[in-house]
Amino acid sequence: MSESRGDDEWKCGGSFRADDRSFVLPEVEVDTTFATKPTGPVAVFVDDESSTTAVERDTSV
């Protein structure tokens, strides 16, 4: 799910699956504002399997 926060800000949410497939979260909110609407899944981090929010992965490292 994505929703516009104006012409140049997007907030997203959706399900999350751990890379090792050890757990799935049916709904998390991504605590990041995107400049353009994401066109597919976004790689994010969560703290643990009780998380309700996620953060975008830092792709600069």
mmCIF file of the N, C-alpha and C atoms, coordinates in Angstrom:
data_MODEL
# 
_entry.id   MODEL 
# 
loop_
_atom_site.group_PDB 
_atom_site.id 
_atom_site.type_symbol 
_atom_site.label_atom_id 
_atom_site.label_alt_id 
_atom_site.label_comp_id 
_atom_site.label_asym_id 
_atom_site.label_entity_id 
_atom_site.label_seq_id 
_atom_site.pdbx_PDB_ins_code 
_atom_site.Cartn_x 
_atom_site.Cartn_y 
_atom_site.Cartn_z 
_atom_site.occupancy 
_atom_site.B_iso_or_equiv 
_atom_site.pdbx_formal_charge 
_atom_site.auth_seq_id 
_atom_site.auth_comp_id 
_atom_site.auth_asym_id 
_atom_site.auth_atom_id 
_atom_site.pdbx_PDB_model_num 
ATOM 1   N N  . MET A 1 1  ? 0.837  -1.162  0.000  1.00 0.00 ? 1  MET A N  1 
ATOM 2   C CA . MET A 1 1  ? 0.000  0.000   0.000  1.00 0.00 ? 1  MET A CA 1 
ATOM 3   C C  . MET A 1 1  ? 0.889  1.235   0.000  1.00 0.00 ? 1  MET A C  1 
ATOM 4   N N  . SER A 1 2  ? 0.552  2.223   -0.798 1.00 0.00 ? 2  SER A N  1 
ATOM 5   C CA . SER A 1 2  ? 1.251  3.499   -0.820 1.00 0.00 ? 2  SER A CA 1 
ATOM 6   C C  . SER A 1 2  ? 0.208  4.597   -0.782 1.00 0.00 ? 2  SER A C  1 
ATOM 7   N N  . GLU A 1 3  ? 0.530  5.674   -0.111 1.00 0.00 ? 3  GLU A N  1 
ATOM 8   C CA . GLU A 1 3  ? -0.365 6.825   -0.125 1.00 0.00 ? 3  GLU A CA 1 
ATOM 9   C C  . GLU A 1 3  ? 0.450  8.088   -0.302 1.00 0.00 ? 3  GLU A C  1 
ATOM 10  N N  . SER A 1 4  ? -0.101 9.010   -1.062 1.00 0.00 ? 4  SER A N  1 
ATOM 11  C CA . SER A 1 4  ? 0.592  10.256  -1.365 1.00 0.00 ? 4  SER A CA 1 
ATOM 12  C C  . SER A 1 4  ? 0.495  11.213  -0.192 1.00 0.00 ? 4  SER A C  1 
ATOM 13  N N  . ARG A 1 5  ? 1.592  11.898  0.092  1.00 0.00 ? 5  ARG A N  1 
ATOM 14  C CA . ARG A 1 5  ? 1.640  12.954  1.105  1.00 0.00 ? 5  ARG A CA 1 
ATOM 15  C C  . ARG A 1 5  ? 1.984  14.260  0.406  1.00 0.00 ? 5  ARG A C  1 
ATOM 16  N N  . GLY A 1 6  ? 1.401  14.491  -0.754 1.00 0.00 ? 6  GLY A N  1 
ATOM 17  C CA . GLY A 1 6  ? 1.743  15.652  -1.570 1.00 0.00 ? 6  GLY A CA 1 
ATOM 18  C C  . GLY A 1 6  ? 2.337  15.181  -2.876 1.00 0.00 ? 6  GLY A C  1 
ATOM 19  N N  . ASP A 1 7  ? 2.844  16.101  -3.653 1.00 0.00 ? 7  ASP A N  1 
ATOM 20  C CA . ASP A 1 7  ? 3.368  15.745  -4.969 1.00 0.00 ? 7  ASP A CA 1 
ATOM 21  C C  . ASP A 1 7  ? 4.664  14.945  -4.926 1.00 0.00 ? 7  ASP A C  1 
ATOM 22  N N  . ASP A 1 8  ? 5.435  15.069  -3.840 1.00 0.00 ? 8  ASP A N  1 
ATOM 23  C CA . ASP A 1 8  ? 6.745  14.435  -3.836 1.00 0.00 ? 8  ASP A CA 1 
ATOM 24  C C  . ASP A 1 8  ? 7.044  13.633  -2.575 1.00 0.00 ? 8  ASP A C  1 
ATOM 25  N N  . GLU A 1 9  ? 6.029  13.189  -1.867 1.00 0.00 ? 9  GLU A N  1 
ATOM 26  C CA . GLU A 1 9  ? 6.234  12.360  -0.685 1.00 0.00 ? 9  GLU A CA 1 
ATOM 27  C C  . GLU A 1 9  ? 5.249  11.203  -0.677 1.00 0.00 ? 9  GLU A C  1 
ATOM 28  N N  . TRP A 1 10 ? 5.765  10.003  -0.431 1.00 0.00 ? 10 TRP A N  1 
ATOM 29  C CA . TRP A 1 10 ? 4.938  8.796   -0.372 1.00 0.00 ? 10 TRP A CA 1 
ATOM 30  C C  . TRP A 1 10 ? 5.259  8.025   0.898  1.00 0.00 ? 10 TRP A C  1 
ATOM 31  N N  . LYS A 1 11 ? 4.226  7.541   1.576  1.00 0.00 ? 11 LYS A N  1 
ATOM 32  C CA . LYS A 1 11 ? 4.363  6.661   2.734  1.00 0.00 ? 11 LYS A CA 1 
ATOM 33  C C  . LYS A 1 11 ? 3.863  5.284   2.301  1.00 0.00 ? 11 LYS A C  1 
ATOM 34  N N  . CYS A 1 12 ? 4.482  4.241   2.824  1.00 0.00 ? 12 CYS A N  1 
ATOM 35  C CA . CYS A 1 12 ? 4.138  2.881   2.410  1.00 0.00 ? 12 CYS A CA 1 
ATOM 36  C C  . CYS A 1 12 ? 3.934  1.973   3.614  1.00 0.00 ? 12 CYS A C  1 
ATOM 37  N N  . GLY A 1 13 ? 3.235  0.914   3.384  1.00 0.00 ? 13 GLY A N  1 
ATOM 38  C CA . GLY A 1 13 ? 3.041  -0.128  4.374  1.00 0.00 ? 13 GLY A CA 1 
ATOM 39  C C  . GLY A 1 13 ? 2.710  -1.414  3.657  1.00 0.00 ? 13 GLY A C  1 
ATOM 40  N N  . GLY A 1 14 ? 2.744  -2.495  4.376  1.00 0.00 ? 14 GLY A N  1 
ATOM 41  C CA . GLY A 1 14 ? 2.428  -3.782  3.780  1.00 0.00 ? 14 GLY A CA 1 
ATOM 42  C C  . GLY A 1 14 ? 2.952  -4.903  4.644  1.00 0.00 ? 14 GLY A C  1 
ATOM 43  N N  . SER A 1 15 ? 3.046  -6.076  4.056  1.00 0.00 ? 15 SER A N  1 
ATOM 44  C CA . SER A 1 15 ? 3.528  -7.228  4.810  1.00 0.00 ? 15 SER A CA 1 
ATOM 45  C C  . SER A 1 15 ? 5.057  -7.260  4.767  1.00 0.00 ? 15 SER A C  1 
ATOM 46  N N  . PHE A 1 16 ? 5.631  -8.028  5.692  1.00 0.00 ? 16 PHE A N  1 
ATOM 47  C CA . PHE A 1 16 ? 7.086  -8.166  5.790  1.00 0.00 ? 16 PHE A CA 1 
ATOM 48  C C  . PHE A 1 16 ? 7.406  -9.629  6.001  1.00 0.00 ? 16 PHE A C  1 
ATOM 49  N N  . ARG A 1 17 ? 8.411  -10.134 5.263  1.00 0.00 ? 17 ARG A N  1 
ATOM 50  C CA . ARG A 1 17 ? 8.901  -11.503 5.459  1.00 0.00 ? 17 ARG A CA 1 
ATOM 51  C C  . ARG A 1 17 ? 10.391 -11.433 5.751  1.00 0.00 ? 17 ARG A C  1 
ATOM 52  N N  . ALA A 1 18 ? 10.822 -12.074 6.825  1.00 0.00 ? 18 ALA A N  1 
ATOM 53  C CA . ALA A 1 18 ? 12.242 -12.117 7.173  1.00 0.00 ? 18 ALA A CA 1 
ATOM 54  C C  . ALA A 1 18 ? 13.025 -12.817 6.069  1.00 0.00 ? 18 ALA A C  1 
ATOM 55  N N  . ASP A 1 19 ? 14.258 -12.356 5.823  1.00 0.00 ? 19 ASP A N  1 
ATOM 56  C CA . ASP A 1 19 ? 15.096 -12.964 4.789  1.00 0.00 ? 19 ASP A CA 1 
ATOM 57  C C  . ASP A 1 19 ? 15.259 -14.467 4.981  1.00 0.00 ? 19 ASP A C  1 
ATOM 58  N N  . ASP A 1 20 ? 15.352 -14.882 6.246  1.00 0.00 ? 20 ASP A N  1 
ATOM 59  C CA . ASP A 1 20 ? 15.519 -16.314 6.512  1.00 0.00 ? 20 ASP A CA 1 
ATOM 60  C C  . ASP A 1 20 ? 14.179 -17.048 6.609  1.00 0.00 ? 20 ASP A C  1 
ATOM 61  N N  . ARG A 1 21 ? 13.090 -16.314 6.338  1.00 0.00 ? 21 ARG A N  1 
ATOM 62  C CA . ARG A 1 21 ? 11.716 -16.858 6.331  1.00 0.00 ? 21 ARG A CA 1 
ATOM 63  C C  . ARG A 1 21 ? 11.280 -17.379 7.697  1.00 0.00 ? 21 ARG A C  1 
ATOM 64  N N  . SER A 1 22 ? 11.926 -16.883 8.769  1.00 0.00 ? 22 SER A N  1 
ATOM 65  C CA . SER A 1 22 ? 11.595 -17.361 10.114 1.00 0.00 ? 22 SER A CA 1 
ATOM 66  C C  . SER A 1 22 ? 10.292 -16.763 10.642 1.00 0.00 ? 22 SER A C  1 
ATOM 67  N N  . PHE A 1 23 ? 9.854  -15.636 10.077 1.00 0.00 ? 23 PHE A N  1 
ATOM 68  C CA . PHE A 1 23 ? 8.571  -15.056 10.473 1.00 0.00 ? 23 PHE A CA 1 
ATOM 69  C C  . PHE A 1 23 ? 8.050  -14.119 9.402  1.00 0.00 ? 23 PHE A C  1 
ATOM 70  N N  . VAL A 1 24 ? 6.750  -13.891 9.435  1.00 0.00 ? 24 VAL A N  1 
ATOM 71  C CA . VAL A 1 24 ? 6.068  -12.971 8.527  1.00 0.00 ? 24 VAL A CA 1 
ATOM 72  C C  . VAL A 1 24 ? 5.226  -12.031 9.371  1.00 0.00 ? 24 VAL A C  1 
ATOM 73  N N  . LEU A 1 25 ? 5.271  -10.748 9.051  1.00 0.00 ? 25 LEU A N  1 
ATOM 74  C CA . LEU A 1 25 ? 4.395  -9.773  9.687  1.00 0.00 ? 25 LEU A CA 1 
ATOM 75  C C  . LEU A 1 25 ? 3.334  -9.388  8.652  1.00 0.00 ? 25 LEU A C  1 
ATOM 76  N N  . PRO A 1 26 ? 2.054  -9.555  8.969  1.00 0.00 ? 26 PRO A N  1 
ATOM 77  C CA . PRO A 1 26 ? 1.028  -9.271  7.973  1.00 0.00 ? 26 PRO A CA 1 
ATOM 78  C C  . PRO A 1 26 ? 0.903  -7.789  7.629  1.00 0.00 ? 26 PRO A C  1 
ATOM 79  N N  . GLU A 1 27 ? 1.304  -6.901  8.541  1.00 0.00 ? 27 GLU A N  1 
ATOM 80  C CA . GLU A 1 27 ? 1.168  -5.469  8.279  1.00 0.00 ? 27 GLU A CA 1 
ATOM 81  C C  . GLU A 1 27 ? 2.204  -4.681  9.063  1.00 0.00 ? 27 GLU A C  1 
ATOM 82  N N  . VAL A 1 28 ? 3.016  -3.893  8.369  1.00 0.00 ? 28 VAL A N  1 
ATOM 83  C CA . VAL A 1 28 ? 3.935  -2.947  8.994  1.00 0.00 ? 28 VAL A CA 1 
ATOM 84  C C  . VAL A 1 28 ? 3.843  -1.636  8.226  1.00 0.00 ? 28 VAL A C  1 
ATOM 85  N N  . GLU A 1 29 ? 4.150  -0.542  8.910  1.00 0.00 ? 29 GLU A N  1 
ATOM 86  C CA . GLU A 1 29 ? 4.240  0.765   8.261  1.00 0.00 ? 29 GLU A CA 1 
ATOM 87  C C  . GLU A 1 29 ? 5.719  1.075   8.086  1.00 0.00 ? 29 GLU A C  1 
ATOM 88  N N  . VAL A 1 30 ? 6.104  1.494   6.883  1.00 0.00 ? 30 VAL A N  1 
ATOM 89  C CA . VAL A 1 30 ? 7.499  1.829   6.621  1.00 0.00 ? 30 VAL A CA 1 
ATOM 90  C C  . VAL A 1 30 ? 7.736  3.266   7.079  1.00 0.00 ? 30 VAL A C  1 
ATOM 91  N N  . ASP A 1 31 ? 8.651  3.433   8.018  1.00 0.00 ? 31 ASP A N  1 
ATOM 92  C CA . ASP A 1 31 ? 8.942  4.733   8.617  1.00 0.00 ? 31 ASP A CA 1 
ATOM 93  C C  . ASP A 1 31 ? 9.953  5.493   7.753  1.00 0.00 ? 31 ASP A C  1 
ATOM 94  N N  . THR A 1 32 ? 9.586  5.695   6.508  1.00 0.00 ? 32 THR A N  1 
ATOM 95  C CA . THR A 1 32 ? 10.415 6.390   5.528  1.00 0.00 ? 32 THR A CA 1 
ATOM 96  C C  . THR A 1 32 ? 9.476  7.113   4.581  1.00 0.00 ? 32 THR A C  1 
ATOM 97  N N  . THR A 1 33 ? 9.841  8.296   4.147  1.00 0.00 ? 33 THR A N  1 
ATOM 98  C CA . THR A 1 33 ? 9.091  9.002   3.117  1.00 0.00 ? 33 THR A CA 1 
ATOM 99  C C  . THR A 1 33 ? 9.877  8.886   1.820  1.00 0.00 ? 33 THR A C  1 
ATOM 100 N N  . PHE A 1 34 ? 9.226  8.415   0.771  1.00 0.00 ? 34 PHE A N  1 
ATOM 101 C CA . PHE A 1 34 ? 9.865  8.207   -0.518 1.00 0.00 ? 34 PHE A CA 1 
ATOM 102 C C  . PHE A 1 34 ? 9.567  9.374   -1.449 1.00 0.00 ? 34 PHE A C  1 
ATOM 103 N N  . ALA A 1 35 ? 10.529 9.734   -2.293 1.00 0.00 ? 35 ALA A N  1 
ATOM 104 C CA . ALA A 1 35 ? 10.356 10.843  -3.234 1.00 0.00 ? 35 ALA A CA 1 
ATOM 105 C C  . ALA A 1 35 ? 9.431  10.460  -4.386 1.00 0.00 ? 35 ALA A C  1 
ATOM 106 N N  . THR A 1 36 ? 9.409  9.178   -4.743 1.00 0.00 ? 36 THR A N  1 
ATOM 107 C CA . THR A 1 36 ? 8.520  8.693   -5.794 1.00 0.00 ? 36 THR A CA 1 
ATOM 108 C C  . THR A 1 36 ? 7.782  7.471   -5.274 1.00 0.00 ? 36 THR A C  1 
ATOM 109 N N  . LYS A 1 37 ? 6.647  7.194   -5.867 1.00 0.00 ? 37 LYS A N  1 
ATOM 110 C CA . LYS A 1 37 ? 5.851  6.045   -5.447 1.00 0.00 ? 37 LYS A CA 1 
ATOM 111 C C  . LYS A 1 37 ? 6.605  4.754   -5.774 1.00 0.00 ? 37 LYS A C  1 
ATOM 112 N N  . PRO A 1 38 ? 6.850  3.906   -4.762 1.00 0.00 ? 38 PRO A N  1 
ATOM 113 C CA . PRO A 1 38 ? 7.503  2.621   -5.039 1.00 0.00 ? 38 PRO A CA 1 
ATOM 114 C C  . PRO A 1 38 ? 6.667  1.787   -6.014 1.00 0.00 ? 38 PRO A C  1 
ATOM 115 N N  . THR A 1 39 ? 7.327  1.112   -6.932 1.00 0.00 ? 39 THR A N  1 
ATOM 116 C CA . THR A 1 39 ? 6.619  0.322   -7.939 1.00 0.00 ? 39 THR A CA 1 
ATOM 117 C C  . THR A 1 39 ? 6.638  -1.172  -7.632 1.00 0.00 ? 39 THR A C  1 
ATOM 118 N N  . GLY A 1 40 ? 7.231  -1.534  -6.502 1.00 0.00 ? 40 GLY A N  1 
ATOM 119 C CA . GLY A 1 40 ? 7.306  -2.934  -6.118 1.00 0.00 ? 40 GLY A CA 1 
ATOM 120 C C  . GLY A 1 40 ? 7.743  -3.039  -4.678 1.00 0.00 ? 40 GLY A C  1 
ATOM 121 N N  . PRO A 1 41 ? 8.071  -4.241  -4.244 1.00 0.00 ? 41 PRO A N  1 
ATOM 122 C CA . PRO A 1 41 ? 8.516  -4.424  -2.856 1.00 0.00 ? 41 PRO A CA 1 
ATOM 123 C C  . PRO A 1 41 ? 9.743  -3.563  -2.535 1.00 0.00 ? 41 PRO A C  1 
ATOM 124 N N  . VAL A 1 42 ? 9.812  -3.106  -1.299 1.00 0.00 ? 42 VAL A N  1 
ATOM 125 C CA . VAL A 1 42 ? 10.920 -2.287  -0.815 1.00 0.00 ? 42 VAL A CA 1 
ATOM 126 C C  . VAL A 1 42 ? 11.627 -3.062  0.289  1.00 0.00 ? 42 VAL A C  1 
ATOM 127 N N  . ALA A 1 43 ? 12.955 -3.175  0.192  1.00 0.00 ? 43 ALA A N  1 
ATOM 128 C CA . ALA A 1 43 ? 13.736 -3.868  1.219  1.00 0.00 ? 43 ALA A CA 1 
ATOM 129 C C  . ALA A 1 43 ? 13.780 -3.003  2.479  1.00 0.00 ? 43 ALA A C  1 
ATOM 130 N N  . VAL A 1 44 ? 13.344 -3.573  3.605  1.00 0.00 ? 44 VAL A N  1 
ATOM 131 C CA . VAL A 1 44 ? 13.289 -2.846  4.876  1.00 0.00 ? 44 VAL A CA 1 
ATOM 132 C C  . VAL A 1 44 ? 13.789 -3.734  6.010  1.00 0.00 ? 44 VAL A C  1 
ATOM 133 N N  . PHE A 1 45 ? 14.076 -3.102  7.149  1.00 0.00 ? 45 PHE A N  1 
ATOM 134 C CA . PHE A 1 45 ? 14.459 -3.798  8.374  1.00 0.00 ? 45 PHE A CA 1 
ATOM 135 C C  . PHE A 1 45 ? 13.370 -3.630  9.416  1.00 0.00 ? 45 PHE A C  1 
ATOM 136 N N  . VAL A 1 46 ? 13.167 -4.654  10.250 1.00 0.00 ? 46 VAL A N  1 
ATOM 137 C CA . VAL A 1 46 ? 12.335 -4.562  11.448 1.00 0.00 ? 46 VAL A CA 1 
ATOM 138 C C  . VAL A 1 46 ? 13.182 -5.011  12.629 1.00 0.00 ? 46 VAL A C  1 
ATOM 139 N N  . ASP A 1 47 ? 12.785 -4.595  13.842 1.00 0.00 ? 47 ASP A N  1 
ATOM 140 C CA . ASP A 1 47 ? 13.537 -4.993  15.033 1.00 0.00 ? 47 ASP A CA 1 
ATOM 141 C C  . ASP A 1 47 ? 13.348 -6.465  15.368 1.00 0.00 ? 47 ASP A C  1 
ATOM 142 N N  . ASP A 1 48 ? 12.104 -6.925  15.326 1.00 0.00 ? 48 ASP A N  1 
ATOM 143 C CA . ASP A 1 48 ? 11.814 -8.321  15.658 1.00 0.00 ? 48 ASP A CA 1 
ATOM 144 C C  . ASP A 1 48 ? 10.409 -8.669  15.190 1.00 0.00 ? 48 ASP A C  1 
ATOM 145 N N  . GLU A 1 49 ? 9.971  -9.876  15.506 1.00 0.00 ? 49 GLU A N  1 
ATOM 146 C CA . GLU A 1 49 ? 8.688  -10.349 14.990 1.00 0.00 ? 49 GLU A CA 1 
ATOM 147 C C  . GLU A 1 49 ? 7.465  -9.716  15.640 1.00 0.00 ? 49 GLU A C  1 
ATOM 148 N N  . SER A 1 50 ? 7.658  -8.791  16.586 1.00 0.00 ? 50 SER A N  1 
ATOM 149 C CA . SER A 1 50 ? 6.527  -8.053  17.156 1.00 0.00 ? 50 SER A CA 1 
ATOM 150 C C  . SER A 1 50 ? 6.471  -6.619  16.636 1.00 0.00 ? 50 SER A C  1 
ATOM 151 N N  . SER A 1 51 ? 7.328  -6.277  15.681 1.00 0.00 ? 51 SER A N  1 
ATOM 152 C CA . SER A 1 51 ? 7.397  -4.913  15.149 1.00 0.00 ? 51 SER A CA 1 
ATOM 153 C C  . SER A 1 51 ? 6.132  -4.527  14.390 1.00 0.00 ? 51 SER A C  1 
ATOM 154 N N  . THR A 1 52 ? 5.795  -3.249  14.462 1.00 0.00 ? 52 THR A N  1 
ATOM 155 C CA . THR A 1 52 ? 4.686  -2.697  13.683 1.00 0.00 ? 52 THR A CA 1 
ATOM 156 C C  . THR A 1 52 ? 5.185  -1.673  12.670 1.00 0.00 ? 52 THR A C  1 
ATOM 157 N N  . THR A 1 53 ? 6.462  -1.280  12.787 1.00 0.00 ? 53 THR A N  1 
ATOM 158 C CA . THR A 1 53 ? 7.058  -0.366  11.818 1.00 0.00 ? 53 THR A CA 1 
ATOM 159 C C  . THR A 1 53 ? 8.375  -0.943  11.302 1.00 0.00 ? 53 THR A C  1 
ATOM 160 N N  . ALA A 1 54 ? 8.758  -0.498  10.135 1.00 0.00 ? 54 ALA A N  1 
ATOM 161 C CA . ALA A 1 54 ? 9.999  -0.927  9.496  1.00 0.00 ? 54 ALA A CA 1 
ATOM 162 C C  . ALA A 1 54 ? 10.724 0.318   9.004  1.00 0.00 ? 54 ALA A C  1 
ATOM 163 N N  . VAL A 1 55 ? 12.019 0.191   8.755  1.00 0.00 ? 55 VAL A N  1 
ATOM 164 C CA . VAL A 1 55 ? 12.803 1.282   8.186  1.00 0.00 ? 55 VAL A CA 1 
ATOM 165 C C  . VAL A 1 55 ? 13.457 0.803   6.903  1.00 0.00 ? 55 VAL A C  1 
ATOM 166 N N  . GLU A 1 56 ? 13.652 1.716   5.961  1.00 0.00 ? 56 GLU A N  1 
ATOM 167 C CA . GLU A 1 56 ? 14.272 1.370   4.691  1.00 0.00 ? 56 GLU A CA 1 
ATOM 168 C C  . GLU A 1 56 ? 15.719 0.976   4.896  1.00 0.00 ? 56 GLU A C  1 
ATOM 169 N N  . ARG A 1 57 ? 16.176 0.003   4.164  1.00 0.00 ? 57 ARG A N  1 
ATOM 170 C CA . ARG A 1 57 ? 17.583 -0.406  4.208  1.00 0.00 ? 57 ARG A CA 1 
ATOM 171 C C  . ARG A 1 57 ? 18.454 0.700   3.658  1.00 0.00 ? 57 ARG A C  1 
ATOM 172 N N  . ASP A 1 58 ? 19.608 0.921   4.258  1.00 0.00 ? 58 ASP A N  1 
ATOM 173 C CA . ASP A 1 58 ? 20.569 1.908   3.782  1.00 0.00 ? 58 ASP A CA 1 
ATOM 174 C C  . ASP A 1 58 ? 21.354 1.281   2.642  1.00 0.00 ? 58 ASP A C  1 
ATOM 175 N N  . THR A 1 59 ? 21.097 1.721   1.427  1.00 0.00 ? 59 THR A N  1 
ATOM 176 C CA . THR A 1 59 ? 21.745 1.133   0.257  1.00 0.00 ? 59 THR A CA 1 
ATOM 177 C C  . THR A 1 59 ? 23.080 1.783   -0.067 1.00 0.00 ? 59 THR A C  1 
ATOM 178 N N  . SER A 1 60 ? 23.521 2.751   0.766  1.00 0.00 ? 60 SER A N  1 
ATOM 179 C CA . SER A 1 60 ? 24.784 3.431   0.482  1.00 0.00 ? 60 SER A CA 1 
ATOM 180 C C  . SER A 1 60 ? 25.996 2.672   1.021  1.00 0.00 ? 60 SER A C  1 
ATOM 181 N N  . VAL A 1 61 ? 25.772 1.587   1.771  1.00 0.00 ? 61 VAL A N  1 
ATOM 182 C CA . VAL A 1 61 ? 26.896 0.824   2.328  1.00 0.00 ? 61 VAL A CA 1 
ATOM 183 C C  . VAL A 1 61 ? 27.089 -0.478  1.611  1.00 0.00 ? 61 VAL A C  1 
# 
